[in-house]
Amino acid sequence: MSTKLSKEDIHQIQERINPYVHHTPVMSSRLINELSGGDLFFKCENFQRMGAFKMRGASNAILSLNEEQKSRGVVAHSSGNFAQAVALSAKMMGVKAYIVMPTNAPKVKKQAVESYGGIITECEPTMTARQSTTDNIAEKTGASPLHPSNQDEVILGNSTIATEFLNEVPDLERIIVPVGGGGMIAGVSLACEALSPLCEVIGAEPAEADDAKRSLERGEIVLNESSSTIADGLRTHLGDRNFPIIKRVVKRIITVEEDEIIAAMKLVWERMKLVIEPSAGVGVAVALREKELVAQGKTGVIICGGNVDLENLPW
Amino acid sequence: MSTKLSKEDIHQIQERINPYVHHTPVMSSRLINELSGGDLFFKCENFQRMGAFKMRGASNAILSLNEEQKSRGVVAHSSGNFAQAVALSAKMMGVKAYIVMPTNAPKVKKQAVESYGGIITECEPTMTARQSTTDNIAEKTGASPLHPSNQDEVILGNSTIATEFLNEVPDLERIIVPVGGGGMIAGVSLACEALSPLCEVIGAEPAEADDAKRSLERGEIVLNESSSTIADGLRTHLGDRNFPIIKRVVKRIITVEEDEIIAAMKLVWERMKLVIEPSAGVGVAVALREKELVAQGKTGVIICGGNVDLENLPW
C-alpha cells in the first residue's frame, strides 16, 4: 500500500474484525523489567483464537470478499498457524476453506484444521508443489487464494494488533515485532503510522534467517540462503505487498542468536507462566539484549503466538 | 476459626494485603467449555507474585505481626512455594526471613529464596528434622514461625482469592479448589460463606493422596499412608486450624487419577497457553470429568500456581 492509512481506516478495520477475534491482554513482568532495565509491555497474541495473531489477517481477508466470492470458498497453503486461522475464520463466516498442507506437516496441526472444518489436500513438501496444488484448487473451485503475509487485506487485519496495543498503552516509544513473511510488521507499521507516528517500529529476526534485515539494508527483497532457526514461523521471506510499507516505516531490524531465542522463550514460560512459541521468543530476546534501546520510555513487545509441540521442547 | 467472618472482615483483609499481591486475572476458554460442557472461569494464581497463591497467606501473616515481632523476623520450613512466598513478603516488608529447606529441595527453589533475601538453613529431608530446625531458629532468634496452611492469618490471607474471584464473577454456582494442607480451601470457604453463601465450595484431590476426602467423611483428620502423586503441592494433610472450617463449609471432595491430572495440565498449557503446575491440574481435571456437576451455571476453578520444573515435564 503506497499511501498511509487514516485513523478512521484503522478503526474501521478493528470494528470489522472485532466479532471474530479476541481482544488480547497486555501483560508485564517485574522480573523481566529488572533483567532488561526497561519498562516492557507484552501484547499476548498467544491468547488469540487458535493461538496466534494470524487470526486477524485471515478473518479480515475473508470479510473483504464479496458474497459471490464467499460462496466459492477460500484456499491457502500452510503447514502451520495460517492454515488454522483460515479454517477457523472461514468456519465462523460460513465459508468453505480448502487448505493445502505438505505431507510432513505435524499431525496435530492437521487435526486442528480438520476440527475447524477445513478441507485438507495434501501435497509434496516443496514450495512448488504447495503453490501448484493451491492454484489447481483455485482454478477448479473458484476459491479465492489467501496469502499468510503478502496480501493487503491480511496486512490490514494485522494492523489491529497495534491498534489495540496503542489503545491500551498509548505512550509506547517503540514496538518490537518479530519478522517472518513481513505481514505482521507491515500491519503494525500502518497502525503506528496512523495512530502514533512517533512510536518506532523495530523488527526482530533470528540471525539464522536475517533476510528482512538484509532486505531493508539493500532496499530490495533478498532471500535466506538457509534458515535453520528454531523460530519456525520466521523462516519465510518478505513480499512485494508488505516490503514497501516496511521500507517506509521500519528503521531497523535487530537479529538475535538461537541460544538467546531459546533462553528468552524459557524465561517467559518460567517467570510469566505464558506458553509462547519460539518466534515470539525472538522479540523478547531483542528486548532483553538491547538494554540501551529499552532504557528510555515504554517498550511494546508482540508475543505473536503460543503454538508449540509440548513433546518437543528445545531444552 | 469457629465463627463466620463478616463481609467487612473479608474486605479488610483484601485491603490490607492489596499492596503486596497481584490482583490476578480470571480467564476462560471456549475449547475447554466445549470439552466439559460447562461455563468455566479460571482464577489464575499462576500469575501471582512468585507464581502461586501462597503469597497471599504469607503476606497477611507477616502483616499481622506487631512491630516488635517483625523486628525479630519470621521463620518457616518449606521445600517449595511457601518458602518463596515468605521470603518475598518479608523482603517487601523489611522483615528478616529464616527459611528451613531440606537438603534435597530443588536448586532452583533455593536460588529463588536467596534472590528474595531469605536466610536459608539446610536440614535433613525429614519432617522431624525440618520441624526441630525451625524450632531451634525460633528459639534462638525470637522469629515468629509461619505455617503454610494451618495458621489463622495464612488462611485469612488465602480468602482473598475468592474475594477477588466473586467480585469479578459474582454469580459463581461453585468453586473447585485443590486441597493439600487445607489452607487454601479453608480461606476460600470463609470468603464464600461471607460473600456468597450459595456458592458451593468443592475440594479437588489426587486419588493418590485423598486424605482430605477421607477426613471429611470420617469427621476427623486422617493422614495419607503414601502420597505418590505428581501434584507435589497436595501431598500434605489437613490441620486443626483449617479442618473445622472445611467441615463446616465444604460438602464434598472429588478425587482424580494421575493420568487425568497430567492430561488436564497439558490441555491448559496447549490450549490456554498457561503454564500451570500439577496441583492446579487437579482442579481442572475435576471440572473436565464431572460433566453433570458443571452443566448448570458458572463454575470457578482455582489455578493455584504455575511453578514447574521445565526440564522435568510429565509427558
Interface residues (C-beta under 8 A of the other chain):
Chain A: P25 M27 C44 N46 F47 G51 K266 W269 E270 R271 M272 K273 L274 V275 I276 G306 L310 E311 L313 W315
Chain B: P25 C44 N46 F47 G51 K266 W269 E270 R271 M272 K273 L274 V275 I276 G306 L310 E311 L313 W315
